Each structure stands twice: as structure tokens, then as C-alpha cells.
Amino acid sequence: MSKFPTHCPSCDALMQVTECSCVACTTKVQGQFTLPKLLQLLPEEQDFILQFVLYSGSLKEMAKKMGISYPTVRNRLDDLIHKLNQMT
């Protein structure tokens, strides 16, 4: 299965969902739908959040498993928090 495209492969602009369909009954819903905030993040940012949850929010454990310093992990988290707060 392919990964969901969140950014345009041509200009890198954020993609927008315009149609959803049901595989069971073929119902289709059309419109302009904004992607959820987490899907608007880059894949590596999404992975960081997934790791954060899987390590029960332990930045110390994440740093150890990722082989980087605690301040680096803390800075990445702070950057993500700032980015998420800037999204509409």
C-alpha cells in the first residue's frame, strides 16, 4: 500500500483531500477537506511523534534509543510543538 501523499510532488504545496469513497458500498463524498494536523507534518516529524508515544513520552529513553543527546530530542519536540501551534 502506498503512503498517503500530503505534499504535491511538483511544487511541494500541502495537498487537500477532495474526495472520499467507501470501498464497501461505493458511496462518495466530495468537497474540500483540510488534512488533520498530524498528516500535515513531514514523515520524519510524524515518526518522531509516534516514537514519543511508544516511549511513553520519555525524552530520555528516546535520546538513548535514537543515539542522540537529550537536548537534541527536547529541541525537536519544542520545534514540533511550535509548528503545530502555528497551523490553522
ROMAR-747786 format. One line per field, with one value per residue (C-alpha): residue number from 1; x, y, z. Coordinates in steps of 0.05 Angstrom, whole numbers, plus 5000, padded with zeros to 4 digits. Last residue first. Layout:
N
i = NUM|...
xx = X|...
yy = Y|...
zz = Z|...
***
This chain:
88
i = 88|87|86|85|84|83|82|81|80|79|78|77|76|75|74|73|72|71|70|69|68|67|66|65|64|63|62|61|60|59|58|57|56|55|54|53|52|51|50|49|48|47|46|45|44|43|42|41|40|39|38|37|36|35|34|33|32|31|30|29|28|27|26|25|24|23|22|21|20|19|18|17|16|15|14|13|12|11|10|9|8|7|6|5|4|3|2|1
xx = 4908|4979|5026|5014|5034|5099|5116|5102|5144|5203|5198|5198|5259|5294|5280|5308|5371|5376|5372|5431|5428|5433|5360|5347|5382|5350|5282|5291|5309|5252|5204|5135|5111|5167|5114|5082|5148|5166|5100|5113|5183|5154|5104|5162|5202|5141|5133|5074|5008|4983|4989|4948|4889|4884|4835|4774|4749|4687|4664|4635|4629|4588|4619|4583|4641|4701|4672|4698|4729|4740|4774|4831|4879|4954|5004|5049|5113|5112|5111|5103|5048|5051|5010|5011|4984|5036|5026|5000
yy = 5535|5511|5555|5515|5451|5482|5508|5439|5407|5454|5441|5366|5372|5415|5364|5308|5349|5368|5293|5276|5229|5153|5145|5093|5135|5200|5167|5140|5209|5240|5194|5208|5137|5111|5090|5159|5196|5145|5161|5236|5228|5186|5241|5291|5245|5239|5315|5343|5359|5289|5306|5370|5334|5347|5400|5377|5407|5373|5306|5247|5181|5119|5057|5009|4971|5011|5076|5138|5203|5262|5330|5320|5378|5372|5419|5452|5414|5443|5380|5322|5360|5347|5301|5239|5179|5124|5070|5000
zz = 5228|5239|5281|5345|5309|5286|5356|5387|5333|5346|5421|5408|5364|5416|5471|5427|5415|5489|5507|5463|5404|5397|5378|5433|5486|5464|5462|5532|5559|5521|5557|5529|5537|5492|5441|5444|5431|5377|5341|5348|5319|5261|5245|5243|5197|5151|5147|5185|5152|5169|5243|5234|5201|5126|5106|5067|5002|4977|4950|4988|4951|4967|4935|4983|5015|4988|5014|4979|5000|4953|4953|5002|5001|4987|5021|4970|4950|4878|4835|4883|4919|4994|5038|4995|5034|5034|4983|5000
***
